[in-house]
Amino acid sequence: MAEHTAKRIWQIDALRGLALLNMLVYHGMYDWVYVFGRPSGWYDIGSAGCHVWQQYICWSFILLSGASFCLGRRQLKNGLVTAVCALVLTAVTALVMPSELILFGVLHFNACAVLLSCLLRPLLEKIHPAAGLAGSAVLFALFNQLPWGFLGFEGLHLARVPDSLYKANLFWLGLPDLSRFSSADYFPLLPWLFLFWCGYFGWKCLVRYHAAPAASHAPAALRPLCAVGSRTLLVYMLHQPVLYGVLFGVNALLG
Protein backbone atom coordinates (compact mmCIF):
# COMPACT_ATOMS: atom_id res chain seq x y z
CA MET A 1 0.00 0.00 0.00
CA ALA A 2 2.81 2.40 0.89
CA GLU A 3 4.53 1.60 -2.40
CA HIS A 4 1.30 2.30 -4.32
CA THR A 5 0.70 5.67 -2.65
CA ALA A 6 4.31 6.72 -3.25
CA LYS A 7 3.72 6.33 -7.00
CA ARG A 8 0.92 8.90 -6.96
CA ILE A 9 1.11 12.69 -6.98
CA TRP A 10 -0.68 13.37 -3.73
CA GLN A 11 -1.38 17.03 -4.47
CA ILE A 12 -3.70 16.01 -7.34
CA ASP A 13 -5.42 13.39 -5.19
CA ALA A 14 -5.88 15.93 -2.38
CA LEU A 15 -7.39 18.56 -4.70
CA ARG A 16 -9.64 15.93 -6.25
CA GLY A 17 -10.69 14.75 -2.79
CA LEU A 18 -11.53 18.33 -1.78
CA ALA A 19 -13.66 18.75 -4.91
CA LEU A 20 -15.44 15.47 -4.14
CA LEU A 21 -16.26 16.55 -0.58
CA ASN A 22 -17.61 19.85 -1.91
CA MET A 23 -19.69 17.90 -4.43
CA LEU A 24 -21.12 15.66 -1.70
CA VAL A 25 -22.24 18.66 0.35
CA TYR A 26 -23.59 20.51 -2.69
CA HIS A 27 -25.55 17.52 -4.00
CA GLY A 28 -26.73 16.66 -0.49
CA MET A 29 -28.18 20.15 -0.13
CA TYR A 30 -29.72 19.95 -3.61
CA ASP A 31 -31.45 16.67 -2.75
CA TRP A 32 -32.62 17.99 0.63
CA VAL A 33 -34.12 21.18 -0.82
CA TYR A 34 -35.25 20.24 -4.34
CA VAL A 35 -35.96 16.51 -4.08
CA PHE A 36 -37.26 16.21 -0.51
CA GLY A 37 -38.75 19.71 -0.52
CA ARG A 38 -37.12 20.87 2.71
CA PRO A 39 -36.67 24.65 3.14
CA SER A 40 -33.23 26.22 3.35
CA GLY A 41 -32.37 29.72 4.43
CA TRP A 42 -29.21 29.88 2.32
CA TYR A 43 -29.13 27.18 -0.36
CA ASP A 44 -30.60 28.42 -3.64
CA ILE A 45 -29.16 27.15 -6.93
CA GLY A 46 -30.21 30.42 -8.56
CA SER A 47 -28.09 32.52 -6.20
CA ALA A 48 -24.67 33.87 -7.12
CA GLY A 49 -23.01 32.13 -4.17
CA CYS A 50 -24.32 28.67 -5.09
CA HIS A 51 -23.42 29.26 -8.74
CA VAL A 52 -19.81 30.08 -7.83
CA TRP A 53 -19.69 27.03 -5.54
CA GLN A 54 -21.05 24.75 -8.28
CA GLN A 55 -18.64 26.19 -10.84
CA TYR A 56 -15.68 25.69 -8.48
CA ILE A 57 -16.60 22.01 -8.14
CA CYS A 58 -16.99 21.32 -11.86
CA TRP A 59 -13.98 23.43 -12.87
CA SER A 60 -11.84 21.55 -10.33
CA PHE A 61 -12.89 18.14 -11.63
CA ILE A 62 -12.43 19.01 -15.29
CA LEU A 63 -9.08 20.78 -14.88
CA LEU A 64 -7.74 17.92 -12.76
CA SER A 65 -9.06 15.38 -15.29
CA GLY A 66 -7.18 17.17 -18.04
CA ALA A 67 -3.99 17.22 -15.97
CA SER A 68 -4.42 13.56 -15.01
CA PHE A 69 -4.71 12.63 -18.69
CA CYS A 70 -1.01 13.42 -18.98
CA LEU A 71 -0.18 11.00 -16.16
CA GLY A 72 -2.29 7.93 -16.89
CA ARG A 73 -1.03 4.90 -18.79
CA ARG A 74 -4.40 3.39 -19.78
CA GLN A 75 -6.37 6.39 -20.90
CA LEU A 76 -8.30 4.59 -23.63
CA LYS A 77 -9.47 1.97 -21.13
CA ASN A 78 -10.28 4.67 -18.57
CA GLY A 79 -12.35 6.57 -21.13
CA LEU A 80 -14.30 3.47 -22.10
CA VAL A 81 -14.97 2.51 -18.46
CA THR A 82 -16.18 6.04 -17.75
CA ALA A 83 -18.43 5.89 -20.82
CA VAL A 84 -20.05 2.68 -19.58
CA CYS A 85 -20.60 4.25 -16.14
CA ALA A 86 -22.17 7.31 -17.81
CA LEU A 87 -24.62 5.10 -19.75
CA VAL A 88 -25.51 3.27 -16.54
CA LEU A 89 -26.19 6.63 -14.88
CA THR A 90 -28.51 7.66 -17.70
CA ALA A 91 -30.39 4.35 -17.53
CA VAL A 92 -30.78 4.48 -13.74
CA THR A 93 -32.02 8.06 -13.68
CA ALA A 94 -34.45 7.31 -16.53
CA LEU A 95 -35.91 4.32 -14.66
CA VAL A 96 -35.78 5.50 -11.04
CA MET A 97 -36.11 9.29 -11.21
CA PRO A 98 -37.13 10.55 -14.67
CA SER A 99 -37.48 14.11 -13.36
CA GLU A 100 -33.71 14.07 -12.67
CA LEU A 101 -32.74 12.39 -15.97
CA ILE A 102 -29.08 12.86 -16.91
CA LEU A 103 -28.49 12.71 -20.66
CA PHE A 104 -25.06 14.31 -20.99
CA GLY A 105 -23.60 15.01 -17.58
CA VAL A 106 -20.06 15.36 -16.33
CA LEU A 107 -19.34 11.62 -16.67
CA HIS A 108 -20.52 11.58 -20.29
CA PHE A 109 -18.39 14.64 -20.96
CA ASN A 110 -15.33 13.24 -19.22
CA ALA A 111 -15.52 9.99 -21.18
CA CYS A 112 -15.79 11.87 -24.48
CA ALA A 113 -13.00 14.30 -23.53
CA VAL A 114 -10.64 11.45 -22.67
CA LEU A 115 -11.47 9.46 -25.82
CA LEU A 116 -11.17 12.54 -28.06
CA SER A 117 -7.86 13.46 -26.44
CA CYS A 118 -6.61 9.91 -27.06
CA LEU A 119 -7.52 10.32 -30.73
CA LEU A 120 -6.01 13.82 -31.01
CA ARG A 121 -2.98 13.24 -28.78
CA PRO A 122 -0.43 13.26 -31.65
CA LEU A 123 -1.73 16.72 -32.62
CA LEU A 124 -1.95 17.99 -29.04
CA GLU A 125 1.65 16.93 -28.42
CA LYS A 126 2.83 19.20 -31.24
CA ILE A 127 1.32 22.34 -29.66
CA HIS A 128 3.54 24.41 -27.37
CA PRO A 129 2.07 24.04 -23.84
CA ALA A 130 1.88 27.78 -23.17
CA ALA A 131 0.17 28.44 -26.51
CA GLY A 132 -2.17 25.51 -25.92
CA LEU A 133 -3.09 26.76 -22.46
CA ALA A 134 -3.70 30.32 -23.64
CA GLY A 135 -5.68 29.22 -26.68
CA SER A 136 -7.82 26.76 -24.70
CA ALA A 137 -8.56 29.39 -22.04
CA VAL A 138 -9.65 31.94 -24.67
CA LEU A 139 -11.87 29.40 -26.46
CA PHE A 140 -13.42 28.23 -23.20
CA ALA A 141 -14.32 31.82 -22.32
CA LEU A 142 -15.62 32.50 -25.83
CA PHE A 143 -17.89 29.43 -25.96
CA ASN A 144 -18.89 29.48 -22.28
CA GLN A 145 -22.49 30.49 -23.01
CA LEU A 146 -22.88 28.63 -26.31
CA PRO A 147 -25.48 26.16 -24.95
CA TRP A 148 -27.67 29.15 -24.04
CA GLY A 149 -27.41 30.86 -27.40
CA PHE A 150 -24.54 33.30 -26.95
CA LEU A 151 -20.81 33.72 -27.38
CA GLY A 152 -19.16 35.11 -24.26
CA PHE A 153 -18.33 34.32 -20.66
CA GLU A 154 -21.02 34.18 -17.96
CA GLY A 155 -23.05 37.42 -18.14
CA LEU A 156 -20.86 38.96 -20.87
CA HIS A 157 -22.68 38.20 -24.14
CA LEU A 158 -20.52 39.14 -27.10
CA ALA A 159 -22.85 37.90 -29.83
CA ARG A 160 -26.00 35.86 -30.30
CA VAL A 161 -25.62 32.51 -32.05
CA PRO A 162 -28.15 31.90 -34.89
CA ASP A 163 -31.16 29.89 -33.68
CA SER A 164 -30.93 27.66 -36.74
CA LEU A 165 -27.79 25.99 -35.33
CA TYR A 166 -29.83 24.63 -32.43
CA LYS A 167 -32.67 23.04 -34.39
CA ALA A 168 -30.84 19.73 -34.84
CA ASN A 169 -30.57 19.47 -31.01
CA LEU A 170 -26.88 18.57 -30.98
CA PHE A 171 -26.91 18.72 -27.18
CA TRP A 172 -23.74 16.63 -26.81
CA LEU A 173 -21.82 19.24 -28.81
CA GLY A 174 -23.25 22.27 -26.98
CA LEU A 175 -26.06 23.19 -29.36
CA PRO A 176 -29.20 21.98 -27.55
CA ASP A 177 -32.75 22.79 -28.55
CA LEU A 178 -33.83 23.93 -25.09
CA SER A 179 -37.49 23.68 -26.07
CA ARG A 180 -37.17 19.88 -26.09
CA PHE A 181 -33.95 19.06 -24.26
CA SER A 182 -33.23 19.00 -20.55
CA SER A 183 -30.70 17.20 -18.39
CA ALA A 184 -30.29 17.36 -14.61
CA ASP A 185 -26.52 17.46 -15.14
CA TYR A 186 -25.29 19.00 -18.39
CA PHE A 187 -21.70 19.36 -19.60
CA PRO A 188 -21.48 19.46 -23.42
CA LEU A 189 -18.21 19.24 -25.31
CA LEU A 190 -18.36 22.95 -26.04
CA PRO A 191 -17.23 24.79 -24.00
CA TRP A 192 -15.98 22.20 -21.49
CA LEU A 193 -13.51 20.38 -23.74
CA PHE A 194 -11.40 23.53 -23.79
CA LEU A 195 -11.31 23.61 -19.97
CA PHE A 196 -10.20 19.95 -20.01
CA TRP A 197 -7.41 20.96 -22.37
CA CYS A 198 -6.53 23.86 -20.05
CA GLY A 199 -5.77 21.20 -17.46
CA TYR A 200 -3.84 19.15 -20.02
CA PHE A 201 -1.70 22.03 -21.27
CA GLY A 202 -1.40 23.50 -17.77
CA TRP A 203 0.23 20.30 -16.56
CA LYS A 204 2.48 20.26 -19.64
CA CYS A 205 3.57 23.81 -18.73
CA LEU A 206 4.42 22.73 -15.19
CA VAL A 207 6.51 19.86 -16.55
CA ARG A 208 8.21 22.03 -19.17
CA TYR A 209 9.23 24.64 -16.62
CA HIS A 210 10.18 22.07 -13.95
CA ALA A 211 7.39 23.11 -11.58
CA ALA A 212 5.36 19.88 -11.56
CA PRO A 213 5.25 18.00 -8.23
CA ALA A 214 6.74 14.53 -8.15
CA ALA A 215 5.11 11.36 -6.88
CA SER A 216 5.59 11.03 -3.13
CA HIS A 217 3.86 10.08 0.11
CA ALA A 218 1.14 12.44 1.23
CA PRO A 219 1.40 14.11 4.66
CA ALA A 220 -0.33 11.93 7.24
CA ALA A 221 -3.08 14.49 7.86
CA LEU A 222 -4.05 14.52 4.18
CA ARG A 223 -3.97 10.78 3.49
CA PRO A 224 -7.72 10.25 4.10
CA LEU A 225 -8.48 13.10 1.69
CA CYS A 226 -6.08 11.63 -0.88
CA ALA A 227 -7.65 8.19 -0.45
CA VAL A 228 -11.03 9.69 -1.39
CA GLY A 229 -9.51 11.62 -4.29
CA SER A 230 -7.82 8.54 -5.74
CA ARG A 231 -11.21 6.80 -6.10
CA THR A 232 -13.13 9.53 -7.89
CA LEU A 233 -15.23 7.36 -10.22
CA LEU A 234 -16.27 4.94 -7.47
CA VAL A 235 -17.27 7.77 -5.12
CA TYR A 236 -19.15 9.56 -7.91
CA MET A 237 -21.15 6.45 -8.87
CA LEU A 238 -22.09 5.66 -5.26
CA HIS A 239 -22.62 9.10 -3.76
CA GLN A 240 -26.19 9.77 -4.92
CA PRO A 241 -27.68 6.41 -3.81
CA VAL A 242 -25.98 6.82 -0.44
CA LEU A 243 -27.12 10.44 -0.10
CA TYR A 244 -30.69 9.51 -1.06
CA GLY A 245 -30.70 6.70 1.49
CA VAL A 246 -29.38 8.87 4.31
CA LEU A 247 -31.64 11.83 3.52
CA PHE A 248 -34.67 9.56 3.09
CA GLY A 249 -34.08 8.25 6.62
CA VAL A 250 -33.57 11.74 8.07
CA ASN A 251 -36.64 13.03 6.23
CA ALA A 252 -38.74 10.16 7.62
CA LEU A 253 -37.51 10.81 11.17
CA LEU A 254 -38.38 14.49 10.91
CA GLY A 255 -41.79 13.71 9.47
C-alpha positions in Angstrom: 0.0 0.0 0.0 2.8 2.4 0.9 4.5 1.6 -2.4 1.3 2.3 -4.3 0.7 5.7 -2.7 4.3 6.7 -3.3 3.7 6.3 -7.0 0.9 8.9 -7.0 1.1 12.7 -7.0 -0.7 13.4 -3.7 -1.4 17.0 -4.5 -3.7 16.0 -7.3 -5.4 13.4 -5.2 -5.9 15.9 -2.4 -7.4 18.6 -4.7 -9.6 15.9 -6.2 -10.7 14.8 -2.8 -11.5 18.3 -1.8 -13.7 18.8 -4.9 -15.4 15.5 -4.1 -16.3 16.6 -0.6 -17.6 19.8 -1.9 -19.7 17.9 -4.4 -21.1 15.7 -1.7 -22.2 18.7 0.3 -23.6 20.5 -2.7 -25.5 17.5 -4.0 -26.7 16.7 -0.5 -28.2 20.1 -0.1 -29.7 19.9 -3.6 -31.5 16.7 -2.7 -32.6 18.0 0.6 -34.1 21.2 -0.8 -35.2 20.2 -4.3 -36.0 16.5 -4.1 -37.3 16.2 -0.5 -38.8 19.7 -0.5 -37.1 20.9 2.7 -36.7 24.6 3.1 -33.2 26.2 3.4 -32.4 29.7 4.4 -29.2 29.9 2.3 -29.1 27.2 -0.4 -30.6 28.4 -3.6 -29.2 27.2 -6.9 -30.2 30.4 -8.6 -28.1 32.5 -6.2 -24.7 33.9 -7.1 -23.0 32.1 -4.2 -24.3 28.7 -5.1 -23.4 29.3 -8.7 -19.8 30.1 -7.8 -19.7 27.0 -5.5 -21.1 24.7 -8.3 -18.6 26.2 -10.8 -15.7 25.7 -8.5 -16.6 22.0 -8.1 -17.0 21.3 -11.9 -14.0 23.4 -12.9 -11.8 21.5 -10.3 -12.9 18.1 -11.6 -12.4 19.0 -15.3 -9.1 20.8 -14.9 -7.7 17.9 -12.8 -9.1 15.4 -15.3 -7.2 17.2 -18.0 -4.0 17.2 -16.0 -4.4 13.6 -15.0 -4.7 12.6 -18.7 -1.0 13.4 -19.0 -0.2 11.0 -16.2 -2.3 7.9 -16.9 -1.0 4.9 -18.8 -4.4 3.4 -19.8 -6.4 6.4 -20.9 -8.3 4.6 -23.6 -9.5 2.0 -21.1 -10.3 4.7 -18.6 -12.3 6.6 -21.1 -14.3 3.5 -22.1 -15.0 2.5 -18.5 -16.2 6.0 -17.7 -18.4 5.9 -20.8 -20.0 2.7 -19.6 -20.6 4.3 -16.1 -22.2 7.3 -17.8 -24.6 5.1 -19.8 -25.5 3.3 -16.5 -26.2 6.6 -14.9 -28.5 7.7 -17.7 -30.4 4.4 -17.5 -30.8 4.5 -13.7 -32.0 8.1 -13.7 -34.4 7.3 -16.5 -35.9 4.3 -14.7 -35.8 5.5 -11.0 -36.1 9.3 -11.2 -37.1 10.6 -14.7 -37.5 14.1 -13.4 -33.7 14.1 -12.7 -32.7 12.4 -16.0 -29.1 12.9 -16.9 -28.5 12.7 -20.7 -25.1 14.3 -21.0 -23.6 15.0 -17.6 -20.1 15.4 -16.3 -19.3 11.6 -16.7 -20.5 11.6 -20.3 -18.4 14.6 -21.0 -15.3 13.2 -19.2 -15.5 10.0 -21.2 -15.8 11.9 -24.5 -13.0 14.3 -23.5 -10.6 11.5 -22.7 -11.5 9.5 -25.8 -11.2 12.5 -28.1 -7.9 13.5 -26.4 -6.6 9.9 -27.1 -7.5 10.3 -30.7 -6.0 13.8 -31.0 -3.0 13.2 -28.8 -0.4 13.3 -31.6 -1.7 16.7 -32.6 -1.9 18.0 -29.0 1.7 16.9 -28.4 2.8 19.2 -31.2 1.3 22.3 -29.7 3.5 24.4 -27.4 2.1 24.0 -23.8 1.9 27.8 -23.2 0.2 28.4 -26.5 -2.2 25.5 -25.9 -3.1 26.8 -22.5 -3.7 30.3 -23.6 -5.7 29.2 -26.7 -7.8 26.8 -24.7 -8.6 29.4 -22.0 -9.7 31.9 -24.7 -11.9 29.4 -26.5 -13.4 28.2 -23.2 -14.3 31.8 -22.3 -15.6 32.5 -25.8 -17.9 29.4 -26.0 -18.9 29.5 -22.3 -22.5 30.5 -23.0 -22.9 28.6 -26.3 -25.5 26.2 -25.0 -27.7 29.1 -24.0 -27.4 30.9 -27.4 -24.5 33.3 -26.9 -20.8 33.7 -27.4 -19.2 35.1 -24.3 -18.3 34.3 -20.7 -21.0 34.2 -18.0 -23.0 37.4 -18.1 -20.9 39.0 -20.9 -22.7 38.2 -24.1 -20.5 39.1 -27.1 -22.8 37.9 -29.8 -26.0 35.9 -30.3 -25.6 32.5 -32.0 -28.2 31.9 -34.9 -31.2 29.9 -33.7 -30.9 27.7 -36.7 -27.8 26.0 -35.3 -29.8 24.6 -32.4 -32.7 23.0 -34.4 -30.8 19.7 -34.8 -30.6 19.5 -31.0 -26.9 18.6 -31.0 -26.9 18.7 -27.2 -23.7 16.6 -26.8 -21.8 19.2 -28.8 -23.3 22.3 -27.0 -26.1 23.2 -29.4 -29.2 22.0 -27.6 -32.8 22.8 -28.6 -33.8 23.9 -25.1 -37.5 23.7 -26.1 -37.2 19.9 -26.1 -33.9 19.1 -24.3 -33.2 19.0 -20.5 -30.7 17.2 -18.4 -30.3 17.4 -14.6 -26.5 17.5 -15.1 -25.3 19.0 -18.4 -21.7 19.4 -19.6 -21.5 19.5 -23.4 -18.2 19.2 -25.3 -18.4 23.0 -26.0 -17.2 24.8 -24.0 -16.0 22.2 -21.5 -13.5 20.4 -23.7 -11.4 23.5 -23.8 -11.3 23.6 -20.0 -10.2 20.0 -20.0 -7.4 21.0 -22.4 -6.5 23.9 -20.1 -5.8 21.2 -17.5 -3.8 19.2 -20.0 -1.7 22.0 -21.3 -1.4 23.5 -17.8 0.2 20.3 -16.6 2.5 20.3 -19.6 3.6 23.8 -18.7 4.4 22.7 -15.2 6.5 19.9 -16.5 8.2 22.0 -19.2 9.2 24.6 -16.6 10.2 22.1 -14.0 7.4 23.1 -11.6 5.4 19.9 -11.6 5.2 18.0 -8.2 6.7 14.5 -8.2 5.1 11.4 -6.9 5.6 11.0 -3.1 3.9 10.1 0.1 1.1 12.4 1.2 1.4 14.1 4.7 -0.3 11.9 7.2 -3.1 14.5 7.9 -4.0 14.5 4.2 -4.0 10.8 3.5 -7.7 10.3 4.1 -8.5 13.1 1.7 -6.1 11.6 -0.9 -7.7 8.2 -0.5 -11.0 9.7 -1.4 -9.5 11.6 -4.3 -7.8 8.5 -5.7 -11.2 6.8 -6.1 -13.1 9.5 -7.9 -15.2 7.4 -10.2 -16.3 4.9 -7.5 -17.3 7.8 -5.1 -19.2 9.6 -7.9 -21.2 6.5 -8.9 -22.1 5.7 -5.3 -22.6 9.1 -3.8 -26.2 9.8 -4.9 -27.7 6.4 -3.8 -26.0 6.8 -0.4 -27.1 10.4 -0.1 -30.7 9.5 -1.1 -30.7 6.7 1.5 -29.4 8.9 4.3 -31.6 11.8 3.5 -34.7 9.6 3.1 -34.1 8.3 6.6 -33.6 11.7 8.1 -36.6 13.0 6.2 -38.7 10.2 7.6 -37.5 10.8 11.2 -38.4 14.5 10.9 -41.8 13.7 9.5 
